[in-house]
Amino acid sequence: MEARVAKLETHVEYIRRDLDEVKTDLKEVHGDLTTIKRRISYIAGASFVVVLILGWVANNRFEQLISLLTK
């Protein structure tokens, strides 16, 4: 009986060690996801600004753009 309990205790120690590794990995993945979300938001914001600038230029210089394209 004592040997079986010792074996179970050993298995529980291994399970705890593995769970600690999983927790560490999850924290790392969470940090990576946060970084990815920030980058996506920056890219979206920058793209929006570029599209607005291009739209403004096209709106204000529409005749010049047409004349350049038809030459």
N, C-alpha and C positions, 0 to 999 in steps of 0.2 A: 504494500500500500504506500509506504514511504517513497519508494522509487517512482511510483506513478505520479505522486504529487510533485516530486522534484522535476520530473520530465515536463509536467504541465507548467510549472513555474518557469522553466527554461523556455518553453514555447511562448509564454506570455511575455517574457523579456524580449524575445525576438520580434513579437508582434508590436510591442511598444516602440522598439527601435525603428521598425519599418514605418510605423505611424508618424514618428518624429521626422523621418526623411520625407514622407508625403507632405506633412505640414510645411516643411521648409521649401519643398518644390512648389507648393501652392502659393506661398508668399512670393516666390520669385515670379511665377506666372502672373500673379495679380499685378506686380510691379510692371511687368512687360505689357500687360493689357492697358494699364494706365498710360504708359508711354505711347502706345499705338493710338489710343483714343485722342491724346493731345495732338499727335502729329496729324491725324486725320482732320481734326478741327482746324488746325493751322492751315492745312492745305485747302480745305473748303473755304475758309475765310479769304485766303490769298487769291484763290480762283475767282471768287465772287468779285473782289476788287478789280482784278484784271478784266473780267467780263464787263463790269461797269465802265471802266476806262475805255475799253474798245467800243462799247455802245455809245458812249458820249462822243468819241472821236468820229464814229460813223455818222452819228446824228448831226454833228456840227459841220462836218466836211463831206456830206453826202455827194454834192455836185462834183467836188474834186475827185472823190473816189470813182464815181461813174466815168468821168472824163479820162482818168488814168487807166481804167479797165477797158475802155473802148478804143484806146490808141493802138 
